[in-house]
Amino acid sequence: MQDMDTQPVLFIPDVHFANLQRTTHVLPLSSDEMEGESSGMKRVPFSSEEDFSAPPAKIPRADEPKRVLLYVRREAEEVFDALMLKSPSLKGLMEAISEKYEIPFGKIGKIFKKCKKGILVNMDDNIIQHYSNEDTFQLQIEESGGSYKLTLTEI
């Protein structure tokens, strides 16, 4: 349905007519046209920018600590175990291995990583932070003198 009673309003953007006062413009009507017409609509001047406030600032999402999933298997096994590191750190790796393979956390001594090139590296937080999700390793556990030496070999 079309509204035939309301008069059209001329829109003048600020870009072209910045010096003009912004009000609604109504075309003048003769008294003959006004008879019998009562739109009941009220014409009000354009309101200032107070009505159009900026949206509220976005709240940044609290980033969860990065979790790393590693696939590890022992030398004699064919099936991999999933190790979810709660934090990408040496402590997180030690906790995950301790839980999965029932090795006392306090008895884990050194952890080494053996690269595909055959280089043996002493593990630290920096190396573990650079792991990608779903990296695969073969785990070698050696016990000597009441502590465990762990070697993760990249596959």
Disulfide bonds with the S-S distance in Angstrom:
none
